[in-house]
Amino acid sequence: ESTFSALILTLLERTKPRRLILRDCNLQVSDLFNIMQVLCQKHSDSLEYLDIRYNGFSARILQWVLALHLGSLYSLKEVYLRQGIRCVVHQNVRDAILQGLE
């Protein structure tokens, strides 16, 4: 776990953000997984916007993370995943994405 990731995790334990922008933070896959776990456990009803662009995650990693965590983030409305990819999330769309990933 990187120092930056540890800082983010500490902040997530102590705050309730509606927007989380982790753009170009040089996150590793393990950092992303740990951050997403905390978001799902503590912020599923408050997080509306997530930006994780420019961290070098492959499409496969992003698909895996979305399959594991997207269904738990009930309040999420917008996700920015990779350079130029924006996903506006509505409950029906989220459910359809999850069903397609199974």
Buried (B, 14 or more C-beta within 10 A) or exposed (E): EEEBBEEBBEEBEEEEBEEBEBEEBEBBBEBBBBBBBBBBEBBBEBBBBBBBBBBEBEEEBBBBBBBBBBBBBBEBBEBBBBEEEEBEBEEEEBEEBEEEEE
